[in-house]
């Protein structure tokens, strides 16, 4: 039997890790860290309204305390620019959010010495032929698969896909993304907690006052909703 059909699961997860993405301002980075974000994402995709330069990402990443990880998001980027960003932001994880091949992702991870996340862009339709089990096998070198809605512009559209259509036995660490908010993140955690080797969550538009401008209250509410779901309490 394929390993994608028979994952070996660790003990039940008690704490869902939280990545917040799309930061452009110092105060927002500090607020996210203060409320309990585990990872802070910086978008290095020029068409995105949340894009920052490599230099700006480095400035913001220097604000992060110990044990909060910077994540650099790329879409169909060149290896040379990815390598330059890695040199500017020590310890950053890589997030490939475009049409990058498994071979490209693995090669850049090896070249930079940085683990990577690979976005699985899940169609919004209830009827589609996207095979997450096959995708997990193909991208076995990824540290985790980030499950996002397939929208124009490679993410950040605030859309949720149909969680119920995901297979229950994915042999990969999963990061749920796509349209998460303080109101629905608990439902997502409860729906998908056991579908992979572990489950984390990723939020961008759901904690914003405007694109690239985070809302401190929404960030706090988001973390509170995640912890409530972790504790098995009703929202």
C-alpha positions in Angstrom: 0.0 0.0 0.0 1.3 3.5 -0.8 2.6 5.5 2.1 0.0 8.2 1.2 -2.7 5.8 2.2 -1.3 4.5 5.5 0.3 7.4 7.4 1.8 6.7 10.8 0.3 9.2 13.1 1.9 10.8 16.2 -0.1 11.2 19.4 -3.1 13.5 19.3 -2.1 17.1 18.7 -2.9 19.5 21.6 -1.6 22.8 20.2 -2.3 24.1 16.7 0.5 26.2 15.4 -0.4 29.5 13.8 1.2 31.3 10.9 0.1 34.8 10.1 1.0 36.2 6.7 1.2 39.3 4.6 2.9 41.7 7.0 4.1 45.2 5.9 4.3 47.2 9.2 6.4 46.9 12.3 3.5 47.4 14.7 1.5 44.6 13.2 4.5 42.2 13.5 4.9 43.1 17.1 1.2 42.6 17.8 1.1 39.2 16.1 4.0 38.0 18.2 2.4 39.4 21.4 -0.8 37.5 20.8 1.0 34.2 20.1 1.7 33.7 16.4 4.3 31.0 15.8 5.3 32.1 12.3 5.2 35.4 10.4 4.9 35.4 6.6 6.4 38.0 4.2 5.1 38.1 0.6 7.8 38.5 -2.0 5.5 38.3 -5.0 5.4 41.7 -6.7 1.8 41.6 -8.0 0.5 41.1 -4.5 -0.8 44.2 -2.6 1.0 42.7 0.4 4.3 42.4 -1.3 7.4 43.8 0.5 11.0 44.0 -0.8 13.7 41.7 0.4 15.2 44.5 2.3 11.9 45.3 4.0 11.2 41.7 4.8 14.7 41.6 6.5 13.9 44.7 8.6 10.6 43.3 9.8 12.1 39.8 10.5 14.6 41.4 12.8 11.7 42.2 15.1 10.8 38.6 15.7 11.6 37.1 19.1 13.2 33.7 19.7 11.1 30.8 18.5 8.9 32.8 16.1 9.8 31.8 12.6 10.0 34.1 9.5 8.5 32.6 6.3 9.2 34.0 2.9 6.5 33.5 0.3 7.4 33.2 -3.4 5.4 32.6 -6.5 7.3 31.2 -9.5 10.4 33.0 -8.5 14.0 32.5 -9.7 16.5 30.5 -7.6 18.8 33.5 -7.5 16.2 35.9 -5.9 15.2 33.2 -3.5 18.8 32.7 -2.5 19.3 36.5 -2.1 16.2 36.6 0.2 17.5 33.7 2.3 20.8 35.5 2.8 18.9 38.6 4.0 16.5 36.8 6.3 18.4 34.2 8.4 16.5 31.2 9.5 13.5 31.9 7.2 11.4 29.0 5.9 10.4 29.1 2.2 6.8 28.9 1.0 6.3 28.1 -2.6 2.8 29.3 -3.6 2.9 29.1 -7.4 3.3 26.4 -10.0 6.7 25.3 -8.9 7.5 21.7 -9.5 8.5 19.2 -6.8 12.0 19.0 -8.3 12.4 22.8 -8.2 11.2 23.1 -4.6 13.5 20.3 -3.4 16.5 21.7 -5.3 16.1 25.2 -3.9 15.7 23.8 -0.4 18.9 21.9 -0.8 20.7 24.9 -2.3 19.6 27.3 0.4 19.5 24.8 3.3 16.0 26.0 4.2 12.9 23.8 4.7 10.0 24.6 2.5 6.2 24.6 2.5 4.4 23.9 -0.8 0.9 25.3 -1.4 -1.7 22.8 -2.7 -4.2 25.0 -4.5 -7.6 23.3 -3.9 -10.3 24.1 -6.5 -13.4 25.9 -5.1 -15.8 23.6 -7.0 -17.3 20.6 -5.2 -16.5 18.6 -8.3 -12.8 18.5 -9.2 -10.0 16.2 -10.0 -7.3 17.5 -7.6 -5.7 14.5 -5.9 -4.1 15.6 -2.6 -2.8 12.1 -1.9 -0.9 12.1 -5.1 0.3 15.7 -4.5 1.6 14.7 -1.1 3.6 11.8 -2.6 5.0 14.2 -5.3 6.0 16.8 -2.8 7.3 14.5 -0.1 10.3 16.7 0.4 8.2 19.6 1.7 8.1 20.2 5.5 4.3 20.7 5.1 1.6 21.2 2.5 -0.3 24.4 2.8 -4.0 23.9 1.7 -5.3 27.0 0.0 -8.2 27.9 -2.2 -7.3 28.0 -5.9 -8.1 31.6 -6.8 -6.8 34.2 -9.3 -3.6 35.8 -8.0 -2.1 32.8 -6.1 -3.9 33.2 -2.8 -4.9 36.0 -0.4 -8.4 36.0 -1.9 -10.2 35.2 1.4 -11.9 32.2 -0.1 -12.5 28.9 1.6 -12.6 25.5 -0.2 -14.8 22.5 0.7 -12.9 21.0 3.7 -15.2 18.0 3.7 -13.9 16.9 0.3 -10.3 16.4 1.5 -9.1 12.8 2.0 -8.8 11.7 5.7 -5.4 10.0 5.4 -2.8 12.4 4.0 0.7 11.3 4.8 2.0 14.9 5.3 1.9 17.7 7.8 -0.9 20.0 6.8 -1.4 23.8 7.1 -5.0 24.9 6.6 -5.3 28.3 4.8 -7.8 30.0 2.5 -10.4 32.3 3.9 -9.8 31.6 7.6 -11.2 34.1 10.1 -11.8 34.1 13.9 -15.3 32.9 13.2 -14.5 29.8 11.1 -11.0 28.7 12.1 -12.3 26.5 14.9 -14.5 24.6 12.5 -11.6 24.1 10.2 -9.4 22.7 13.0 -12.1 20.3 14.2 -12.9 19.2 10.6 -9.3 18.5 9.6 -7.3 17.9 12.8 -6.8 14.1 12.1 -6.5 14.3 8.3 -2.7 14.5 8.2 0.3 14.0 10.4 -0.4 17.3 12.1 -2.4 20.4 11.4 -1.4 24.1 11.6 -3.3 27.2 10.3 -2.4 30.1 8.2 -4.3 33.4 8.0 -3.9 36.7 6.1 -7.0 38.5 4.9 -9.0 37.2 7.9 -7.0 39.4 10.3 -6.8 42.6 8.3 -8.2 46.1 8.4 -7.0 46.4 4.7 -4.7 44.5 2.5 -1.4 44.3 4.2 -2.7 46.2 7.2 -3.4 43.9 10.2 -6.0 44.4 12.9 -4.7 43.7 16.4 -8.1 42.8 17.7 -8.7 40.3 14.9 -5.3 38.8 15.5 -6.1 38.3 19.1 -9.6 36.9 18.4 -8.1 34.5 15.8 -5.6 33.1 18.3 -8.3 32.8 21.0 -10.5 30.8 18.6 -7.6 28.4 17.8 -6.9 27.8 21.4 -10.6 27.3 22.1 -10.7 24.6 19.4 -7.6 23.0 20.8 -9.2 22.8 24.2 -12.2 21.1 22.8 -14.6 23.9 24.0 -17.5 25.1 22.0 -17.0 28.5 20.3 
